[in-house]
Amino acid sequence: MKTIIYFATLLFLFTVFSCSKDSGEKGINKDASLPEALMDKVSGLKVINSSINTKRHTTSLLYGNQKAVDRIKTNSLNMQRGEKFVWITWSQQPDPNWFGAYIPGKLLSFEIIESKETIEYQKITGNGTQVKEDSIDNRRRIQVLLQQKMNVTP
């Protein structure tokens, strides 16, 4: 009987002290959340791959529509009409809940490549309101994004 009371007391104390008053908003990474204006641009897209750049301390995700996924599976580098890619890059920040881990931090850039009549490239930087105009670097950036391979998942 003493053993049952002892374990019941331990279970009760463990439950009481493990509860947090700040359980609601604390678990949400607001820094990495996309602005409302950009949410519709990734709607319906699939994650193609992810990357971490330890030198620049960034984390990136590449999204694409079904046409883009099908082309990547064939290893073709020629973008077909109707394909869409979105490359999102965040800075890294230390994870407050896990020692030594890093999580996405502030949104750095949001790149969109669409194949319509021509290949259109747009880069949105910062908080989603600053559109970077065309530059010489765009063609190189398009080639880098089109050469991405699909992650292999079990």
N, C-alpha and C positions, 0 to 999 in steps of 0.2 A: 504494500500500500504506500509506503514511504517513497518507493521508486517511482510510482505513478505520479504522485504529487510533485516530486522533484522534477521529472521530465515535463509535466504540465506547466510548472512554474517557469522552467527554462524556455519552453515554447512560447509562453505568454510574453515573457520579457524580450525574447528575440523579435517577436512580432511588433511589440510596442516600439522598440528602439530602431527597428529597420524602416518604419514608416517615415515618409518625408512630407512636410507641409507644403513644399514647393514642387510637387510632382507634376503639375500641369505644364507650364511654359518652359521649365528647365530643360527638358529633353529635346527641344526643337532648336535646330541650328539656324537661326534667323539670318546670320551673315551669308550663308550659302544659298538661301532661298532665292528663286528667280523672281524678278519683278513681275507684276501682273501683266504688263505690256508684252512680256516675252513668253508667258506661259502657253499661249495658243500656238506659238511657233514650234514647240516640241510635241504638241498634242498628236497622238497617233503614231509617233515615230518609235523605232526600236533602237535599243542600245547596240551599237556595233562593236565598239571596244572602249577601253579606258586606258589611261596612261598617267604615270607619275614622273615628273621631272624633278629629281632631287637637287640638281644644281640651281634651278630657278625657283624651287619650292612651290611647284604648282601641281594641281590635279586636273585632269581633263577627261571629258566624256564625248564620244562621237555617236551621234544619233543619225538614223537614216530611215527613209520610207521603204516599203517592201521592194520597189524596183531597184533601189540602191543595194539592198541586202542581196537580192538575186544576182546582180551584176558582180558584186564582190565575191560571191561564192564561186563564180566562174573564173576568177582572177583576171578579168578584163580591166584594162585601164581607160577604155573609152566610155565616157559618161553618156548615157542614153537620155532621150527626152523624157521628162517627167520625174527624174530622180531629184531627191532633196537630201542634203546633209546639214546637220547642225553640230558644230564643235563648240563646246562650252568649257571655259578654263577658269578655275578658281585658284586663289593663293592658298597655301596650306597654313594651318594653325594647329597648335598642340591640342590634343583632345583632353578636356578637363576631367573626363571620367576614366581615362585609361592612360597610365603612365607610359611615356615613350611613343604613343601613337599620335598620328596626325589625321586631321579631318579637313574637308574643304572649308575655306574661310570666305573672304570677300570675293565677289564675282569680278573677274578681270576682263574677260571678253566673251563675246557671243558671236560666232561666225556662221553665216548661212550661205550655202551654195545650192543653187537651183538650176536645173537645165530646162529652159523653156525654148524660145527661138535661139537664144545664145546662152552661154553659161553666165549666170549672174552671181556675183559675190558681194556680200555685205558684211561688214564687221562693226559690231556694236560694242563699245567699251564702257567701262565704269558701271554705273547703276542702271544701264539699259536705255539711257536717253541720248548718249553721244554717239552719233554715227560717223565712223571713219570713212572719209571720201576715198575714191579710187586712188591707188598708188602703184608704183612699179612693183612693189612687193606682192601685190594681189595674185599675179600669175604664178609666182613661185609657191605661194600659200595654197592655191587651188591644187597644184600638182602634188604637194605634200599630203593634203587631205584625201585626194583621190587614190593615193598609193597605200592607204591604210588597209590593213587586213582585219578580218573578222576574228574576234576572240573565240577560242575553242573552249566550250563549256561541256562538262560531262552530262 
